[in-house]
Amino acid sequence: MISGPIASGKSTVAGELVRLLRLEGFSVALADLDTIAEMALPTLPSWDWAHGVHAQLVGAWLRTGVDIVVDEGTSSPAEVQQVLDQVPEGTDVFHVVLTADLDASLARARADSGRGISQDPAFLRGDHEAYSQHLPQLPTSLRLHVEGEEPAALARGVLARLLP
């Protein structure tokens, strides 16, 4: 599970981690909240709805026998718990918590034309402030600060902790 504020690099790190895990011979599914939401655009009922579908998808993938599910898109304890409620009993969960600087996140968001409202500094600031309030309550196996690090290096760091 990879959690972080908007534009912290969750999707990029998750994608690289999936690539590395597959190179190690694992069958891997990637459950990406943004992809779930995009499936319903422009008529997405709400982000709460997308989070619910996302959590169900994580659980469904875990019940298929795939070796590893990389889940990315949560940022609050409630969102994390929604996913965990779908995880089959006895499943090991490794939770990577990303932190990021607001200005760097804004630059990443503005560099992505598909970002929409997350390019708005006030919106992004509100998201980052809410995330910082949630940090103490998030279950954490590994916390990484993304600034100054290449996504591939971050993913290698996660892999090293997953497969010691």
N, CA, C and O of each residue as an XYZ file, in Angstrom:
656
protein
N       0.857     -1.164      0.000
C       0.000      0.000      0.000
C       0.899      1.221      0.000
O       1.821      1.320      0.809
N       0.630      2.159     -0.913
C       1.398      3.396     -0.991
C       0.436      4.553     -0.780
O      -0.521      4.734     -1.532
N       0.713      5.337      0.267
C      -0.105      6.504      0.587
C       0.741      7.760      0.451
O       1.960      7.727      0.615
N       0.074      8.862      0.148
C       0.769     10.141      0.057
C      -0.189     11.222     -0.362
O      -1.309     10.941     -0.788
N       0.250     12.471     -0.243
C      -0.595     13.571     -0.685
C      -0.643     13.632     -2.217
O       0.131     12.961     -2.899
N      -1.539     14.425     -2.731
C      -1.654     14.599     -4.178
C      -0.317     15.105     -4.736
O       0.329     15.971     -4.145
N       0.080     14.552     -5.877
C       1.282     14.948     -6.625
C       2.575     14.671     -5.868
O       3.578     15.358     -6.064
N       2.547     13.662     -5.005
C       3.770     13.288     -4.284
C       4.574     12.234     -5.032
O       5.706     11.939     -4.650
N       4.016     11.669     -6.079
C       4.718     10.654     -6.852
C       4.265      9.237     -6.572
O       4.962      8.283     -6.920
N       3.092      9.082     -5.941
C       2.593      7.740     -5.613
C       2.523      6.847     -6.846
O       3.014      5.719     -6.831
N       1.920      7.349     -7.901
C       1.754      6.533     -9.116
C       3.086      6.192     -9.750
O       3.283      5.072    -10.223
N       3.990      7.133     -9.765
C       5.296      6.906    -10.386
C       6.094      5.872     -9.602
O       6.678      4.960    -10.187
N       6.120      6.013     -8.280
C       6.833      5.045     -7.442
C       6.168      3.676     -7.554
O       6.854      2.660     -7.667
N       4.837      3.644     -7.522
C       4.117      2.372     -7.623
C       4.422      1.678     -8.943
O       4.669      0.472     -8.965
N       4.409      2.414    -10.029
C       4.700      1.830    -11.333
C       6.099      1.242    -11.400
O       6.303      0.162    -11.953
N       7.053      1.954    -10.838
C       8.432      1.451    -10.824
C       8.554      0.234     -9.920
O       9.270     -0.710    -10.253
N       7.870      0.239     -8.789
C       7.897     -0.914     -7.894
C       7.303     -2.147     -8.581
O       7.840     -3.247     -8.458
N       6.215     -1.963     -9.289
C       5.604     -3.075    -10.034
C       6.608     -3.640    -11.043
O       6.764     -4.855    -11.165
N       7.275     -2.752    -11.754
C       8.267     -3.194    -12.751
C       9.362     -4.031    -12.079
O       9.731     -5.095    -12.577
N       9.873     -3.543    -10.952
C      10.945     -4.254    -10.258
C      10.470     -5.606     -9.718
O      11.190     -6.601     -9.811
N       9.274     -5.642     -9.161
C       8.734     -6.905     -8.639
C       8.553     -7.931     -9.744
O       8.819     -9.116     -9.545
N       8.104     -7.482    -10.901
C       7.939     -8.407    -12.030
C       9.288     -8.936    -12.507
O       9.405    -10.099    -12.891
N      10.317     -8.069    -12.480
C      11.659     -8.531    -12.834
C      12.160     -9.592    -11.866
O      12.967    -10.445    -12.237
N      11.681     -9.543    -10.617
C      12.036    -10.542     -9.610
C      11.217    -11.827     -9.772
O      11.428    -12.794     -9.041
N      10.281    -11.834    -10.732
C       9.515    -13.035    -11.020
C       8.154    -13.129    -10.358
O       7.500    -14.168    -10.444
N       7.715    -12.074     -9.704
C       6.407    -12.086     -9.045
C       5.291    -11.736    -10.022
O       5.492    -10.958    -10.956
N       4.111    -12.318     -9.799
C       2.923    -11.840    -10.502
C       2.388    -10.681     -9.664
O       2.199    -10.811     -8.455
N       2.149     -9.553    -10.318
C       1.816     -8.314     -9.608
C       0.638     -7.627    -10.285
O       0.573     -7.528    -11.510
N      -0.289     -7.155     -9.460
C      -1.391     -6.317     -9.946
C      -1.213     -4.929     -9.334
O      -0.828     -4.800     -8.172
N      -1.493     -3.903    -10.116
C      -1.435     -2.526     -9.640
C      -2.856     -1.991     -9.546
O      -3.581     -1.947    -10.540
N      -3.246     -1.585     -8.346
C      -4.561     -0.981     -8.127
C      -4.341      0.509     -7.896
O      -3.851      0.916     -6.842
N      -4.701      1.311     -8.876
C      -4.434      2.751     -8.883
C      -5.759      3.499     -8.775
O      -6.615      3.380     -9.652
N      -5.928      4.260     -7.717
C      -7.174      4.993     -7.487
C      -7.524      5.910     -8.653
O      -8.683      5.968     -9.064
N      -6.539      6.628     -9.190
C      -6.830      7.545    -10.296
C      -7.385      6.815    -11.514
O      -8.271      7.329    -12.197
N      -6.868      5.616    -11.788
C      -7.377      4.830    -12.918
C      -8.827      4.441    -12.681
O      -9.641      4.483    -13.603
N      -9.155      4.064    -11.451
C     -10.540      3.723    -11.113
C     -11.435      4.934    -11.366
O     -12.495      4.808    -11.980
N     -11.015      6.094    -10.900
C     -11.816      7.308    -11.080
C     -11.970      7.652    -12.563
O     -13.054      8.031    -13.006
N     -10.879      7.519    -13.328
C     -10.926      7.848    -14.754
C     -11.927      6.989    -15.510
O     -12.490      7.428    -16.512
N     -12.155      5.757    -15.034
C     -13.097      4.872    -15.699
C     -14.515      5.434    -15.691
O     -15.327      5.085    -16.548
N     -14.813      6.299    -14.732
C     -16.166      6.845    -14.607
C     -16.272      8.308    -15.029
O     -17.360      8.883    -14.992
N     -15.161      8.914    -15.426
C     -15.228     10.316    -15.833
C     -15.944     10.445    -17.159
O     -15.817      9.540    -17.984
N     -16.673     11.488    -17.416
C     -16.849     12.663    -16.559
C     -18.024     12.538    -15.585
O     -18.431     13.535    -14.988
N     -18.560     11.363    -15.419
C     -19.756     11.208    -14.586
C     -19.464     10.566    -13.238
O     -20.367     10.005    -12.618
N     -18.221     10.638    -12.772
C     -17.845     10.066    -11.482
C     -18.760     10.625    -10.402
O     -18.780     11.835    -10.175
N     -19.525      9.752     -9.728
C     -20.458     10.258     -8.713
C     -19.758     11.025     -7.592
O     -20.227     12.083     -7.173
N     -18.622     10.482     -7.102
C     -17.856     11.166     -6.054
C     -16.558     10.414     -5.849
O     -16.418      9.264     -6.264
N     -15.610     11.073     -5.205
C     -14.360     10.396     -4.883
C     -14.588      9.314     -3.845
O     -13.871      8.314     -3.827
N     -15.580      9.500     -2.978
C     -15.902      8.440     -2.014
C     -16.280      7.160     -2.752
O     -15.867      6.065     -2.369
N     -17.065      7.309     -3.808
C     -17.468      6.169     -4.627
C     -16.229      5.501     -5.231
O     -16.101      4.277     -5.201
N     -15.320      6.314     -5.779
C     -14.107      5.775     -6.392
C     -13.262      5.031     -5.349
O     -12.705      3.972     -5.637
N     -13.172      5.588     -4.144
C     -12.410      4.910     -3.082
C     -13.039      3.559     -2.739
O     -12.325      2.586     -2.497
N     -14.354      3.498     -2.717
C     -15.027      2.233     -2.423
C     -14.754      1.179     -3.476
O     -14.465      0.029     -3.146
N     -14.842      1.561     -4.739
C     -14.567      0.626     -5.833
C     -13.099      0.202     -5.794
O     -12.776     -0.970     -5.985
N     -12.228      1.159     -5.548
C     -10.791      0.879     -5.458
C     -10.510     -0.161     -4.367
O      -9.769     -1.116     -4.598
N     -11.093      0.022     -3.192
C     -10.890     -0.923     -2.087
C     -11.381     -2.321     -2.473
O     -10.722     -3.318     -2.179
N     -12.532     -2.386     -3.129
C     -13.063     -3.680     -3.557
C     -12.134     -4.344     -4.578
O     -11.951     -5.561     -4.557
N     -11.553     -3.541     -5.466
C     -10.635     -4.074     -6.471
C      -9.389     -4.662     -5.815
O      -8.930     -5.736     -6.206
N      -8.839     -3.967     -4.820
C      -7.673     -4.498     -4.109
C      -8.011     -5.862     -3.513
O      -7.258     -6.822     -3.676
N      -9.138     -5.940     -2.829
C      -9.554     -7.215     -2.240
C      -9.745     -8.294     -3.284
O      -9.340     -9.439     -3.079
N     -10.358     -7.941     -4.399
C     -10.586     -8.928     -5.464
C      -9.264     -9.442     -6.023
O      -9.116    -10.646     -6.231
N      -8.310     -8.563     -6.268
C      -7.008     -9.000     -6.774
C      -6.325     -9.920     -5.770
O      -5.725    -10.924     -6.155
N      -6.414     -9.584     -4.490
C      -5.769    -10.414     -3.473
C      -6.389    -11.810     -3.408
O      -5.707    -12.772     -3.053
N      -7.650    -11.927     -3.743
C      -8.309    -13.239     -3.717
C      -8.054    -14.061     -4.980
O      -8.492    -15.209     -5.053
N      -7.357    -13.508     -5.975
C      -7.102    -14.253     -7.214
C      -5.882    -15.151     -7.133
O      -5.715    -16.039     -7.969
N      -5.035    -14.940     -6.154
C      -3.802    -15.711     -6.082
C      -2.609    -14.994     -6.678
O      -1.514    -15.557     -6.712
N      -2.789    -13.754     -7.155
C      -1.651    -12.975     -7.617
C      -0.693    -12.823     -6.434
O      -1.134    -12.695     -5.292
N       0.611    -12.837     -6.702
C       1.596    -12.791     -5.616
C       1.521    -11.507     -4.797
O       1.501    -11.546     -3.567
N       1.480    -10.377     -5.484
C       1.546     -9.072     -4.806
C       0.579     -8.107     -5.472
O       0.491     -8.045     -6.698
N      -0.139     -7.361     -4.656
C      -0.965     -6.255     -5.146
C      -0.323     -4.976     -4.648
O      -0.151     -4.787     -3.444
N       0.028     -4.101     -5.569
C       0.530     -2.779     -5.212
C      -0.661     -1.842     -5.292
O      -1.235     -1.616     -6.357
N      -1.010     -1.306     -4.138
C      -2.172     -0.427     -4.016
C      -1.672      0.989     -3.815
O      -0.860      1.243     -2.924
N      -2.151      1.917     -4.638
C      -1.762      3.307     -4.428
C      -2.962      4.217     -4.613
O      -3.786      4.033     -5.509
N      -3.028      5.202     -3.734
C      -4.092      6.185     -3.866
C      -4.701      6.638     -2.560
O      -5.504      7.572     -2.554
N      -4.348      6.011     -1.455
C      -4.937      6.404     -0.179
C      -4.138      7.558      0.430
O      -2.941      7.704      0.182
N      -4.829      8.375      1.236
C      -4.111      9.456      1.910
C      -4.639      9.739      3.305
O      -4.075     10.572      4.014
N      -5.692      9.076      3.710
C      -6.239      9.301      5.047
C      -6.424      7.963      5.754
O      -6.519      6.920      5.106
N      -6.475      7.994      7.089
C      -6.718      6.737      7.811
C      -8.024      6.060      7.393
O      -8.084      4.833      7.328
N      -9.062      6.837      7.111
C     -10.340      6.240      6.689
C     -10.193      5.537      5.345
O     -10.742      4.451      5.158
N      -9.457      6.141      4.399
C      -9.252      5.511      3.099
C      -8.414      4.237      3.239
O      -8.692      3.226      2.595
N      -7.395      4.301      4.080
C      -6.565      3.121      4.320
C      -7.417      2.009      4.923
O      -7.335      0.858      4.494
N      -8.232      2.352      5.912
C      -9.061      1.336      6.568
C     -10.061      0.729      5.586
O     -10.350     -0.466      5.648
N     -10.585      1.550      4.682
C     -11.526      1.044      3.675
C     -10.862     -0.048      2.841
O     -11.486     -1.063      2.533
N      -9.601      0.158      2.476
C      -8.868     -0.868      1.726
C      -8.591     -2.071      2.621
O      -8.819     -3.213      2.222
N      -8.099     -1.814      3.829
C      -7.763     -2.921      4.733
C      -8.969     -3.794      5.044
O      -8.823     -4.995      5.274
N     -10.154     -3.206      5.054
C     -11.373     -3.988      5.305
C     -11.634     -5.004      4.196
O     -12.374     -5.965      4.404
N     -11.041     -4.806      3.032
C     -11.228     -5.721      1.904
C     -10.094     -6.742      1.783
O     -10.175     -7.669      0.976
N      -9.050     -6.574      2.574
C      -7.887     -7.457      2.503
C      -8.220     -8.773      3.206
O      -8.647     -8.768      4.361
N      -8.028     -9.900      2.517
C      -8.308    -11.196      3.158
C      -7.476    -11.391      4.421
O      -6.325    -10.961      4.501
N      -8.083    -12.047      5.403
C      -7.396    -12.328      6.665
C      -6.110    -13.097      6.392
O      -6.078    -13.988      5.543
N      -5.064    -12.751      7.109
C      -3.783    -13.425      6.968
C      -2.874    -12.830      5.907
O      -1.747    -13.292      5.735
N      -3.342    -11.812      5.193
C      -2.532    -11.172      4.155
C      -1.568    -10.185      4.804
O      -1.977     -9.354      5.615
N      -0.295    -10.275      4.449
C       0.685     -9.308      4.929
C       0.505     -7.994      4.176
O       0.407     -7.976      2.949
N       0.464     -6.909      4.919
C       0.334     -5.579      4.320
C       1.572     -4.774      4.678
O       1.925     -4.648      5.850
N       2.224     -4.234      3.663
C       3.386     -3.367      3.831
C       2.949     -1.984      3.375
O       2.586     -1.795      2.214
N       2.984     -1.018      4.286
C       2.443      0.306      4.003
C       3.563      1.330      3.869
O       4.256      1.643      4.837
N       3.728      1.847      2.652
C       4.706      2.888      2.364
C       3.993      4.230      2.439
O       2.982      4.447      1.770
N       4.525      5.118      3.253
C       3.945      6.437      3.427
C       4.917      7.458      2.839
O       6.055      7.586      3.291
N       4.450      8.174      1.832
C       5.280      9.188      1.183
C       4.993     10.561      1.770
O       3.851     10.877      2.106
N       6.026     11.365      1.888
C       5.875     12.770      2.222
C       6.528     13.565      1.100
O       7.445     13.089      0.431
N       6.035     14.790      0.908
C       6.514     15.620     -0.194
C       6.365     17.093      0.174
O       5.521     17.465      0.988
N       7.199     17.913     -0.440
C       7.114     19.357     -0.245
C       6.011     19.926     -1.140
O       5.842     19.507     -2.285
N       5.273     20.878     -0.598
C       4.159     21.471     -1.336
C       4.610     22.098     -2.649
O       4.002     21.842     -3.688
N       5.660     22.912     -2.627
C       6.087     23.595     -3.851
C       6.509     22.606     -4.935
O       6.196     22.804     -6.109
N       7.210     21.553     -4.554
C       7.618     20.542     -5.533
C       6.403     19.783     -6.062
O       6.339     19.448     -7.245
N       5.439     19.515     -5.177
C       4.208     18.833     -5.616
C       3.435     19.705     -6.589
O       2.898     19.209     -7.579
N       3.375     20.987     -6.317
C       2.687     21.907     -7.226
C       3.379     21.915     -8.583
O       2.710     21.919     -9.616
N       4.706     21.917     -8.595
C       5.436     21.882     -9.868
C       5.130     20.580    -10.618
O       4.939     20.600    -11.834
N       5.082     19.458     -9.908
C       4.747     18.183    -10.566
C       3.323     18.230    -11.126
O       3.080     17.790    -12.250
N       2.395     18.756    -10.348
C       1.000     18.832    -10.796
C       0.875     19.727    -12.022
O       0.172     19.386    -12.974
N       1.544     20.855    -12.003
C       1.453     21.788    -13.135
C       2.129     21.249    -14.386
O       1.800     21.669    -15.495
N       3.064     20.329    -14.223
C       3.733     19.727    -15.379
C       2.874     18.662    -16.046
O       3.207     18.184    -17.131
N       1.778     18.289    -15.408
C       0.890     17.242    -15.917
C      -0.427     17.886    -16.335
O      -1.230     18.261    -15.480
N      -0.654     18.016    -17.619
C      -1.848     18.708    -18.122
C      -3.147     18.016    -17.738
O      -4.207     18.640    -17.783
N      -3.093     16.764    -17.368
C      -4.295     16.034    -16.985
C      -4.668     16.193    -15.520
O      -5.608     15.548    -15.056
N      -3.970     17.017    -14.795
C      -4.152     17.117    -13.347
C      -5.397     17.870    -12.904
O      -5.913     17.572    -11.827
N      -5.897     18.806    -13.651
C      -7.107     19.509    -13.249
C      -6.925     20.323    -11.984
O      -5.983     21.107    -11.871
N      -7.834     20.133    -11.026
C      -7.873     20.971     -9.825
C      -6.629     20.848     -8.959
O      -6.334     21.758     -8.185
N      -5.899     19.760     -9.066
C      -4.692     19.641     -8.237
C      -3.597     20.603     -8.675
O      -2.573     20.719     -8.002
N      -3.799     21.295     -9.797
C      -2.865     22.338    -10.209
C      -3.152     23.662     -9.507
O      -2.365     24.603     -9.610
N      -4.254     23.737     -8.807
C      -4.631     24.947     -8.069
C      -3.862     24.976     -6.743
O      -4.012     24.067     -5.926
N      -3.044     26.008     -6.523
C      -2.224     26.041     -5.304
C      -3.046     25.950     -4.015
O      -2.628     25.276     -3.073
N      -4.193     26.606     -3.955
C      -5.005     26.566     -2.733
C      -5.555     25.156     -2.482
O      -5.553     24.678     -1.348
N      -6.018     24.502     -3.535
C      -6.526     23.134     -3.390
C      -5.415     22.204     -2.926
O      -5.596     21.427     -1.988
N      -4.260     22.288     -3.589
C      -3.157     21.400     -3.257
C      -2.657     21.668     -1.832
O      -2.330     20.731     -1.103
N      -2.599     22.927     -1.442
C      -2.186     23.264     -0.076
C      -3.137     22.630      0.934
O      -2.693     22.072      1.938
N      -4.435     22.710      0.678
C      -5.412     22.099      1.566
C      -5.225     20.600      1.672
O      -5.325     20.034      2.761
N      -4.954     19.949      0.543
C      -4.723     18.500      0.556
C      -3.475     18.157      1.358
O      -3.494     17.234      2.171
N      -2.403     18.886      1.136
C      -1.153     18.612      1.850
C      -1.301     18.875      3.350
O      -0.747     18.138      4.166
N      -2.035     19.909      3.710
C      -2.252     20.189      5.132
C      -3.083     19.086      5.777
O      -2.783     18.650      6.888
N      -4.123     18.637      5.085
C      -4.940     17.540      5.614
C      -4.096     16.279      5.760
O      -4.202     15.575      6.765
N      -3.263     15.988      4.769
C      -2.410     14.806      4.826
C      -1.455     14.880      6.015
O      -1.253     13.889      6.717
N      -0.874     16.050      6.239
C       0.064     16.175      7.365
C      -0.647     15.933      8.699
O      -0.033     15.448      9.649
N      -1.936     16.270      8.772
C      -2.710     15.992      9.979
C      -2.970     14.493     10.143
O      -3.071     13.995     11.264
N      -3.077     13.776      9.019
C      -3.347     12.337      9.046
C      -2.104     11.494      9.317
O      -2.219     10.360      9.783
N      -0.931     12.025      9.036
C       0.302     11.235      9.129
C       0.456     10.458     10.438
O       0.806      9.278     10.394
N       0.210     11.069     11.599
C       0.407     10.307     12.841
C      -0.513      9.091     12.977
O      -0.196      8.159     13.716
N      -1.646      9.090     12.273
C      -2.597      7.983     12.383
C      -2.424      6.919     11.298
O      -3.046      5.860     11.377
N      -1.601      7.178     10.301
C      -1.429      6.209      9.221
C      -0.531      5.055      9.663
O       0.547      5.282     10.212
N      -0.972      3.812      9.424
C      -0.056      2.696      9.683
C       1.135      2.840      8.742
O       0.962      3.157      7.565
N       2.334      2.610      9.248
C       3.532      2.871      8.446
C       4.555      1.759      8.612
O       5.035      1.497      9.715
N       4.880      1.110      7.503
C       5.982      0.152      7.486
C       7.269      0.852      7.075
O       8.356      0.497      7.530
N       7.133      1.853      6.204
C       8.280      2.588      5.681
C       7.815      3.982      5.291
O       6.842      4.126      4.550
N       8.498      5.007      5.782
C       8.181      6.390      5.401
C       9.318      6.921      4.548
O      10.488      6.794      4.907
N       8.968      7.518      3.413
C       9.960      8.060      2.487
C       9.606      9.493      2.125
O       8.451      9.801      1.830
N      10.598     10.361      2.149
C      10.419     11.728      1.657
C      10.899     11.731      0.209
O      12.029     11.327     -0.069
N      10.060     12.179     -0.709
C      10.332     11.990     -2.133
C      11.267     13.026     -2.742
O      11.896     12.758     -3.766
N      11.370     14.192     -2.138
C      12.149     15.265     -2.771
C      13.636     14.909     -2.816
O      14.213     14.432     -1.839
N      14.228     15.156     -3.969
C      15.642     14.882     -4.166
C      15.948     13.428     -4.462
O      17.111     13.045     -4.588
N      14.910     12.621     -4.573
C      15.089     11.189     -4.847
C      14.420     10.837     -6.176
O      13.328     11.317     -6.482
N      15.073     10.017     -6.937
C      14.472      9.520     -8.170
C      13.452      8.443     -7.814
O      13.685      7.652     -6.900
N      12.319      8.402     -8.527
C      11.319      7.358     -8.249
C      11.903      5.944     -8.278
O      11.512      5.096     -7.476
N      12.834      5.689     -9.192
C      13.438      4.353     -9.266
C      14.211      4.032     -7.990
O      14.184      2.894     -7.522
N      14.895      5.015     -7.425
C      15.643      4.797     -6.183
C      14.677      4.562     -5.021
O      14.931      3.713     -4.167
N      13.585      5.300     -4.987
C      12.579      5.091     -3.948
C      11.998      3.684     -4.049
O      11.837      2.998     -3.040
N      11.685      3.264     -5.266
C      11.125      1.927     -5.473
C      12.129      0.848     -5.072
O      11.749     -0.165     -4.484
N      13.400      1.061     -5.384
C      14.426      0.085     -4.969
C      14.508      0.010     -3.449
O      14.713     -1.069     -2.894
N      14.350      1.149     -2.770
C      14.350      1.160     -1.323
C      13.175      0.368     -0.747
O      13.323     -0.348      0.243
N      12.023      0.504     -1.371
C      10.852     -0.278     -0.937
C      11.112     -1.759     -1.173
O      10.858     -2.588     -0.299
N      11.614     -2.086     -2.346
C      11.883     -3.486     -2.682
C      12.876     -4.108     -1.699
O      12.720     -5.261     -1.296
N      13.886     -3.346     -1.321
C      14.883     -3.868     -0.373
C      14.260     -4.193      0.973
O      14.688     -5.132      1.644
N      13.259     -3.431      1.372
C      12.579     -3.712      2.638
C      11.578     -4.858      2.495
O      11.360     -5.614      3.442
N      10.970     -4.988      1.311
C      10.020     -6.076      1.063
C      10.722     -7.415      0.928
O      10.240     -8.428      1.435
N      11.854     -7.422      0.251
C      12.573     -8.665     -0.046
C      13.975     -8.586      0.511
O      14.928     -8.488     -0.262
N      14.141     -8.625      1.827
C      15.484     -8.460      2.415
C      16.424     -9.578      2.025
O      17.584     -9.582      2.438
